[in-house]
Amino acid sequence: MTLLKRITGIGAASFLALGLAACSNGTTSAEQNDEDQTIGDAVGYEIVGVDPGSGHMEATEQVLTEYDLSDWDLTSGNGAAMTAALKRAYDKKEPIIVTGWNPHWKFTTFDLKFLEDPKLIYGDEEQIYTYARLGLKEDMPEAYTILERFHWEADDMREIMIEIEGGVAPEDAALHWVEGNTDKISEWTDGVSSVDGDKITLVLAPWDSEIASHNMLKLVLEDKGYDVTLSIVEPGPLFSALASGGADASAAFWLPYTHETYLNKYEGQFEEIGLNMTGVRQGLVVPAYMEDVNSIEDLNN
């Protein structure tokens, strides 16, 4: 055997030994590449967002800056597109990061978690408020009283949302909740006189949460004789409609973070009626099976 052949033979044997060792560890080269992949690589450095211009999206843009996520992109769309993308990824157990808020049916349908936000860019818990155009109290005191008293829990809203997501029409899902919660509704309507076809317009954002709450309120007001119109618009036109008097009321103000920009823009041009839900939250959301990602800070790893 020549020296060259002897070296070649040793090299081949060593390569085979290394290959067998790798196989004995049960790790393929493809699996090793997956293990070396960062979370950014896995999701294409993309965060799936919702409506552009909302406080929620503005906060997420600030997250990219404050957490030094300059390589990441925030895509905008709407709530339906976001949940569709989440479902596609979840069904395949693929990684995905979305902007999210709770209450929302997705937290019941999917096993999800909020990423920790050590810098509190999204703030702490939020509340949902009911606002009205100026003069509603004098023009429609009965409706004003009901909206002022209106308060429910996240589980109440979620109950309607889950039915809607399951294919039940929003008005039917709301009716099911109304029929099962007459005691709660009587607290809002006790002593309120009925009217005779007075027209009232409730304006809401095209979010599952607000579709649930406003379809329910529509039924409550109709039971008192109101002719109720639901106007579904993006957040910007929602605030503009109340400020101009083009709509009468909305129970869709998420504060103090999500809608802060709009509230400041139209300060003094509409009236706060009351608080209708506490303990709501927004932030970045991932499936629970993404076990190594628990904080926004992990997106830099």
SULJOTA-V363792 format. One record per pair of residues at least 12 apart in sequence whose ideal C-beta (glycine too) atoms are under 6 Angstrom apart, sorted by the first residue. I is the first residue (numbers start at 0). GAP is how many residues later the second one is. D is the distance in Angstrom with one decimal. If there is no record, write none. Layout:
i=I gap=GAP d=D
i=I gap=GAP d=D
This chain:
i=38 gap=254 d=5.5
i=38 gap=260 d=5.9
i=41 gap=53 d=4.4
i=42 gap=52 d=5.1
i=42 gap=54 d=5.7
i=44 gap=26 d=5.2
i=44 gap=27 d=4.8
i=45 gap=27 d=5.3
i=46 gap=27 d=5.0
i=46 gap=50 d=5.0
i=47 gap=27 d=5.7
i=47 gap=34 d=5.3
i=47 gap=37 d=5.0
i=47 gap=50 d=4.5
i=48 gap=25 d=5.0
i=48 gap=26 d=5.7
i=48 gap=27 d=5.1
i=48 gap=50 d=4.7
i=49 gap=28 d=5.9
i=49 gap=29 d=5.4
i=49 gap=32 d=5.3
i=49 gap=49 d=5.8
i=50 gap=27 d=5.8
i=50 gap=183 d=5.9
i=51 gap=24 d=4.0
i=53 gap=181 d=5.1
i=54 gap=202 d=5.8
i=54 gap=203 d=4.3
i=54 gap=204 d=5.3
i=54 gap=205 d=5.3
i=54 gap=206 d=5.2
i=55 gap=202 d=4.9
i=55 gap=226 d=5.6
i=58 gap=62 d=5.7
i=58 gap=63 d=5.3
i=59 gap=14 d=5.5
i=59 gap=39 d=5.4
i=61 gap=59 d=5.3
i=62 gap=58 d=4.9
i=65 gap=53 d=5.5
i=65 gap=55 d=5.6
i=66 gap=229 d=5.3
i=68 gap=230 d=5.8
i=78 gap=128 d=5.2
i=81 gap=16 d=5.3
i=82 gap=23 d=5.7
i=85 gap=12 d=5.4
i=89 gap=20 d=5.3
i=89 gap=197 d=5.6
i=94 gap=195 d=5.5
i=96 gap=187 d=5.8
i=96 gap=189 d=5.4
i=97 gap=187 d=5.3
i=99 gap=185 d=3.4
i=100 gap=181 d=4.3
i=101 gap=179 d=5.1
i=102 gap=51 d=4.0
i=102 gap=54 d=5.0
i=102 gap=55 d=4.9
i=102 gap=106 d=5.9
i=104 gap=56 d=4.1
i=104 gap=57 d=5.0
i=104 gap=60 d=4.6
i=104 gap=103 d=6.0
i=107 gap=54 d=5.7
i=110 gap=177 d=4.2
i=111 gap=173 d=5.3
i=111 gap=175 d=6.0
i=112 gap=175 d=5.2
i=113 gap=169 d=4.6
i=113 gap=171 d=5.8
i=114 gap=169 d=4.5
i=114 gap=180 d=5.7
i=114 gap=181 d=5.0
i=115 gap=179 d=4.1
i=116 gap=166 d=5.7
i=116 gap=179 d=5.6
i=121 gap=160 d=5.4
i=121 gap=161 d=4.6
i=122 gap=134 d=4.4
i=124 gap=154 d=5.4
i=124 gap=156 d=5.6
i=125 gap=128 d=5.4
i=125 gap=131 d=5.8
i=125 gap=154 d=4.8
i=126 gap=148 d=5.6
i=126 gap=151 d=5.1
i=127 gap=126 d=5.7
i=127 gap=148 d=5.4
i=127 gap=149 d=4.2
i=127 gap=152 d=6.0
i=128 gap=124 d=4.2
i=128 gap=126 d=5.7
i=128 gap=143 d=5.9
i=128 gap=146 d=5.6
i=129 gap=17 d=5.2
i=129 gap=121 d=4.4
i=129 gap=143 d=4.4
i=129 gap=144 d=5.3
i=129 gap=146 d=5.1
i=130 gap=119 d=5.7
i=130 gap=122 d=5.2
i=130 gap=139 d=5.2
i=130 gap=141 d=5.6
i=131 gap=117 d=4.2
i=131 gap=139 d=5.3
i=131 gap=141 d=5.2
i=132 gap=109 d=5.3
i=132 gap=112 d=4.9
i=132 gap=115 d=5.6
i=132 gap=137 d=5.6
i=133 gap=137 d=5.8
i=135 gap=112 d=5.7
i=141 gap=50 d=5.1
i=141 gap=51 d=5.7
i=141 gap=53 d=5.7
i=142 gap=57 d=5.5
i=144 gap=47 d=5.4
i=145 gap=42 d=5.1
i=145 gap=43 d=5.8
i=145 gap=46 d=6.0
i=146 gap=102 d=5.6
i=146 gap=126 d=5.3
i=147 gap=125 d=5.0
i=147 gap=126 d=4.9
i=148 gap=39 d=4.2
i=149 gap=38 d=5.4
i=149 gap=126 d=5.1
i=150 gap=125 d=5.2
i=156 gap=52 d=5.9
i=156 gap=55 d=5.2
i=156 gap=56 d=5.9
i=158 gap=18 d=5.7
i=159 gap=13 d=4.8
i=159 gap=14 d=5.6
i=159 gap=17 d=5.0
i=159 gap=52 d=3.9
i=160 gap=47 d=5.2
i=160 gap=51 d=4.8
i=169 gap=41 d=5.4
i=169 gap=45 d=4.5
i=170 gap=44 d=5.4
i=173 gap=41 d=3.9
i=173 gap=42 d=4.2
i=173 gap=45 d=5.7
i=177 gap=41 d=5.1
i=184 gap=35 d=5.8
i=193 gap=30 d=5.1
i=193 gap=31 d=4.3
i=194 gap=30 d=4.2
i=195 gap=29 d=5.6
i=196 gap=30 d=5.1
i=197 gap=28 d=5.5
i=198 gap=28 d=4.7
i=199 gap=26 d=5.1
i=199 gap=28 d=5.7
i=199 gap=48 d=4.9
i=200 gap=28 d=4.6
i=200 gap=30 d=5.6
i=200 gap=46 d=4.7
i=200 gap=47 d=5.1
i=201 gap=12 d=5.2
i=201 gap=28 d=5.6
i=201 gap=47 d=5.7
i=202 gap=28 d=4.6
i=202 gap=35 d=5.1
i=202 gap=38 d=5.0
i=202 gap=44 d=3.7
i=202 gap=47 d=4.8
i=203 gap=28 d=5.8
i=203 gap=48 d=4.9
i=204 gap=30 d=5.2
i=204 gap=33 d=5.7
i=204 gap=47 d=5.5
i=205 gap=26 d=5.1
i=209 gap=42 d=4.4
i=212 gap=38 d=5.4
i=213 gap=16 d=5.5
i=217 gap=12 d=5.9
i=230 gap=16 d=5.7
i=238 gap=23 d=4.1
i=238 gap=27 d=5.3
i=241 gap=28 d=4.4
i=242 gap=23 d=4.3
i=242 gap=26 d=3.8
i=242 gap=27 d=5.7
i=250 gap=25 d=5.4
